[in-house]
Amino acid sequence: MKMKKIIALIAVVAVIGCTLAACGKKGDPDTTNPLSTDATGTATGADYAIILKTLSNDFWAKMKTGIEEEAKKLGVKVDIFAAQNEEDTAGQLTILENCLTKNYKAIGVAPLSPTNLINGIVQANEKGIYVMNIDEKIDIETLRNAGGSVIAFATTDNEAVGKKGADFIINKLGENGGDVAIIEGKAGNASGESRKTGATNAFKNAKNIKLVASQPADWDRQKALDTATGYIQMYPNLKAIYCCNDTMALGALQAVINAGKLGKITVVGTDGSAEALESIKAGQLDATVAQDPAEIGAASLRKMVEAVKEKPKLDPAVEPQMIPVDSYVVTKENAK
């Protein structure tokens, strides 16, 4: 009888132990993994944190991978966070504010808007934390007036990206030219505005090219499909659409397919996402201007590590260093 009680007691203890272990795994970050993260902003012993826009987009997923690989090369620990979606400006600021309660020495940020993280960056500087600006440019003048600073800005030259996309269309249409349109990103978003500017200027400077429309679709596939559908109905002679990211390009492509005009209306995207590359190889999407998000992330982390070692003065009057990362046009001929 005593033996049965002992066995029963051992079983109860084992169940309780397993339950506690399961609870720990569910909510706690994996502190054995130098690159583990916690969505609430819980630190894992890292000196560096990077806050991306989102991880639902292939561009940002590639950037995360580039950061992780660079961290291994440098022998440093980095926590990587992201907003729930590209509309979650307040949530992204909350992530940054949570990071300020940890012991990070430098934080990289890819803001959802030019201003949504400014208050958090100022607070970071007040704590002596270096901030790196990634991909989406912060409104430096507003930041400076608030007393904040960033050490550098790593991105692709987005005006050049837009120009490359437009130049591909101009060359493809040749001497005959024709009506073209742009599907923009989110209004006020710096990278999207720069791409639009680069494409607009290229189209306006080209012979026999008429830019008939340019509207935002908020980086959204369905909105781009609707916008492109409207373009096709309104401009029967439309020959090409340049889109400021690949998600929208794939939406525009669907509109072209729905209208029975595949091969008659050229669609060019931006970013070099995996789905866009597959579409190009399948002979549907015509081209994309590919960026190198992995290198943007890696270069950002390198600069953060350098700042922590060299300890430059945090000074709003100092112009942030520009770290450019190149882009290139991908077509069916060179798609991998």
C-alpha positions in Angstrom: 0.0 0.0 0.0 2.8 2.3 0.9 4.5 1.5 -2.4 1.4 2.5 -4.3 1.3 5.9 -2.5 4.9 6.5 -3.3 4.4 5.7 -7.0 1.4 8.0 -7.1 3.3 10.8 -5.5 6.1 10.5 -8.0 3.6 10.7 -10.9 2.0 13.8 -9.5 5.4 15.5 -9.1 6.3 14.5 -12.7 3.1 16.0 -14.0 3.6 19.2 -12.1 7.2 19.4 -13.4 6.2 18.9 -17.0 3.4 21.5 -16.6 5.8 24.1 -15.3 8.4 23.4 -18.0 5.7 23.7 -20.7 4.6 27.1 -19.2 8.2 28.3 -19.2 8.6 27.3 -22.9 5.5 29.0 -24.0 6.1 32.5 -22.6 9.8 32.9 -22.0 12.5 33.6 -24.6 15.0 30.9 -25.2 18.1 32.3 -23.4 20.3 29.6 -24.8 19.8 31.0 -28.3 21.8 34.2 -28.7 19.4 35.4 -31.4 16.1 34.5 -29.6 13.5 37.3 -29.2 10.4 38.0 -27.3 7.5 39.9 -28.8 6.9 41.8 -25.6 10.4 43.3 -25.7 12.0 41.0 -23.1 15.8 41.0 -23.5 17.8 37.9 -23.9 21.2 39.2 -22.8 21.9 41.0 -26.1 23.6 44.3 -26.4 21.7 45.1 -29.6 18.1 45.3 -30.7 16.6 45.9 -34.1 13.0 46.8 -34.7 11.7 46.1 -38.2 8.5 47.1 -39.9 7.0 43.7 -40.1 8.0 40.1 -40.7 5.0 39.2 -42.9 6.7 40.6 -46.0 9.5 38.7 -47.7 11.7 41.8 -47.8 11.8 42.1 -44.1 12.2 38.4 -43.6 15.3 38.5 -45.7 16.6 41.5 -43.7 16.1 39.5 -40.5 18.1 36.6 -41.9 20.9 39.0 -43.0 21.0 40.5 -39.5 21.2 37.1 -37.8 24.0 35.9 -40.1 26.0 39.1 -39.5 25.5 38.7 -35.8 27.1 35.3 -35.9 30.0 36.6 -37.9 30.6 39.5 -35.5 30.1 37.3 -32.4 27.4 39.5 -31.0 23.8 38.9 -29.7 20.9 40.8 -31.2 17.2 40.7 -30.5 14.9 41.3 -33.5 11.4 42.7 -33.1 8.7 43.8 -35.6 5.4 45.6 -35.6 2.2 43.5 -36.2 1.6 45.1 -39.6 2.6 48.2 -41.6 -0.3 50.2 -40.0 0.8 49.5 -36.4 2.7 52.8 -35.8 1.7 53.0 -32.1 2.6 49.3 -31.5 6.0 49.8 -33.1 6.6 52.8 -30.7 5.6 50.6 -27.8 8.2 48.0 -28.8 10.9 50.7 -28.9 9.8 52.0 -25.5 9.9 48.5 -24.1 13.4 48.1 -25.4 14.5 51.2 -23.5 13.9 49.4 -20.2 16.5 46.8 -21.1 20.2 47.1 -21.3 20.7 47.5 -25.0 23.7 49.7 -26.1 22.4 50.3 -29.6 19.0 49.9 -31.2 18.2 49.8 -35.0 14.8 51.0 -36.2 13.0 50.7 -39.5 10.1 53.2 -38.7 6.7 52.7 -40.2 6.5 56.5 -40.8 9.1 59.3 -40.8 7.9 60.5 -37.4 6.2 57.6 -35.4 9.4 56.7 -33.5 10.8 60.1 -32.9 9.8 60.4 -29.2 11.3 56.9 -28.5 14.5 57.8 -30.2 14.9 61.0 -28.2 14.3 58.9 -25.0 16.9 56.4 -26.2 19.5 59.2 -26.7 18.8 60.5 -23.2 19.7 57.1 -21.9 22.9 57.1 -23.9 21.7 54.5 -26.4 22.8 54.8 -30.0 20.0 54.5 -32.7 20.5 53.3 -36.2 18.0 54.3 -38.9 17.2 51.4 -41.3 15.6 51.6 -44.7 12.7 54.0 -44.0 14.2 57.5 -43.4 13.3 59.3 -40.2 12.3 63.0 -40.6 15.8 64.2 -39.5 14.8 67.8 -39.1 11.9 67.0 -36.8 14.1 64.6 -34.8 16.8 67.2 -34.5 14.4 69.8 -33.3 13.2 67.3 -30.7 16.8 66.9 -29.5 17.4 63.4 -30.9 19.9 61.9 -33.3 20.7 58.7 -35.3 24.2 57.5 -36.0 23.6 56.6 -39.7 21.0 55.7 -42.3 21.3 52.4 -44.3 19.1 52.0 -47.3 18.8 51.6 -51.0 18.8 54.8 -53.1 15.1 54.7 -53.7 15.0 57.4 -56.3 17.4 55.3 -58.3 15.1 52.3 -57.7 12.1 54.1 -59.2 14.2 55.4 -62.1 15.5 51.8 -62.9 11.9 50.5 -62.9 10.7 53.3 -65.2 13.8 53.0 -67.5 13.0 49.3 -68.0 9.5 50.2 -69.1 10.7 53.0 -71.3 13.2 50.7 -73.1 10.7 48.0 -73.5 8.1 50.2 -75.0 10.7 51.6 -77.4 10.0 54.4 -79.9 6.3 53.8 -79.9 6.1 54.7 -76.2 2.6 54.9 -74.8 0.5 55.6 -71.7 2.0 54.5 -68.4 0.9 54.6 -64.7 2.4 54.4 -61.3 1.0 52.6 -58.2 2.6 54.3 -55.2 3.2 53.0 -51.7 1.7 54.6 -48.6 1.3 58.4 -48.8 4.0 60.2 -46.9 6.2 57.0 -46.7 9.7 58.2 -47.5 10.9 55.2 -49.5 7.7 55.0 -51.5 7.8 58.7 -52.2 11.4 58.5 -53.4 10.6 55.6 -55.7 7.6 57.5 -57.1 9.8 60.6 -57.7 12.4 58.6 -59.5 9.9 56.9 -61.8 7.9 60.0 -62.4 10.9 62.0 -63.5 12.1 59.3 -65.8 8.7 59.0 -67.4 8.3 62.7 -67.9 11.8 63.0 -69.4 11.2 60.2 -71.9 10.0 60.8 -75.5 6.6 59.4 -76.5 5.8 58.4 -72.8 2.7 59.8 -71.2 2.2 59.4 -67.4 -1.6 59.2 -67.1 -2.0 58.3 -63.4 -0.2 57.9 -60.1 -2.1 56.8 -57.0 -1.2 55.2 -53.6 -2.3 51.6 -52.8 -0.7 51.5 -49.3 1.6 48.6 -50.1 -1.5 46.4 -50.2 -2.1 43.7 -52.9 -5.9 44.0 -53.0 -5.8 47.8 -53.1 -3.3 47.6 -56.0 -5.5 45.2 -57.8 -8.4 47.6 -57.5 -6.3 50.6 -58.5 -4.9 48.8 -61.5 -8.4 47.7 -62.5 -9.5 51.3 -62.5 -6.5 52.3 -64.5 -7.2 49.7 -67.2 -10.8 50.7 -67.5 -10.1 54.4 -67.5 -7.1 54.3 -69.9 -7.7 51.8 -72.7 -4.3 52.5 -74.3 -2.4 51.8 -71.1 0.9 50.1 -71.9 2.7 49.7 -68.5 2.4 50.0 -64.7 5.3 50.6 -62.4 4.6 49.6 -58.8 6.6 50.7 -55.8 6.7 47.3 -54.2 6.2 43.7 -55.4 3.1 43.0 -53.3 1.3 45.7 -55.2 2.9 44.6 -58.5 1.4 41.1 -58.0 -2.0 42.7 -57.4 -1.7 44.9 -60.5 -0.6 41.8 -62.5 -3.8 40.0 -61.4 -5.8 43.0 -62.7 -4.0 42.7 -66.0 -4.8 39.0 -66.2 -8.4 39.6 -65.2 -8.7 42.1 -68.1 -7.2 39.6 -70.6 -4.2 41.8 -71.2 -1.3 39.7 -70.0 1.6 40.4 -72.4 -0.1 43.6 -73.5 0.4 45.7 -70.4 3.9 45.6 -68.8 4.0 45.4 -65.0 7.2 46.1 -63.0 7.6 45.8 -59.3 10.1 46.6 -56.6 12.0 44.6 -54.0 12.9 41.3 -55.6 10.5 39.2 -53.4 10.5 35.4 -53.8 6.9 35.4 -55.2 7.8 38.2 -57.7 10.8 36.2 -58.9 8.7 33.1 -59.4 6.2 35.2 -61.4 8.9 36.6 -63.6 10.3 33.1 -64.3 6.8 32.0 -65.2 6.6 34.8 -67.8 3.9 36.9 -66.0 5.5 39.8 -64.1 7.9 41.5 -66.4 10.5 42.7 -64.0 11.3 43.9 -60.4 14.0 46.2 -59.1 15.6 44.0 -56.5 17.1 45.4 -53.4 19.4 43.6 -51.0 17.5 43.6 -47.7 19.9 41.1 -46.1 22.9 43.5 -46.7 20.9 46.5 -45.5 20.3 44.7 -42.2 23.9 43.4 -42.0 25.4 46.9 -42.7 23.1 48.4 -40.1 24.3 45.9 -37.4 27.9 46.5 -38.3 27.5 50.3 -37.9 25.8 49.7 -34.5 28.6 47.6 -33.3 31.1 50.1 -34.5 29.3 52.9 -32.6 29.3 51.0 -29.4 33.1 50.4 -29.7 34.1 53.9 -30.8 31.5 55.8 -28.7 30.9 58.8 -30.8 29.1 61.7 -29.1 25.3 61.8 -29.4 24.8 65.1 -31.2 21.6 66.2 -33.0 23.7 68.7 -35.0 25.7 65.9 -36.7 24.4 64.8 -40.0 23.8 61.0 -40.0 26.1 59.0 -42.3 24.5 57.6 -45.4 25.2 53.9 -46.0 23.9 53.1 -49.6 23.1 49.5 -50.7 22.8 49.0 -54.5 19.8 47.6 -56.4 19.4 45.9 -59.8 16.7 45.0 -62.3 15.6 41.4 -62.5 14.0 40.0 -65.6 13.3 36.5 -66.9 16.8 36.4 -68.4 18.6 36.8 -65.0 16.0 35.7 -62.5 17.3 32.9 -60.2 
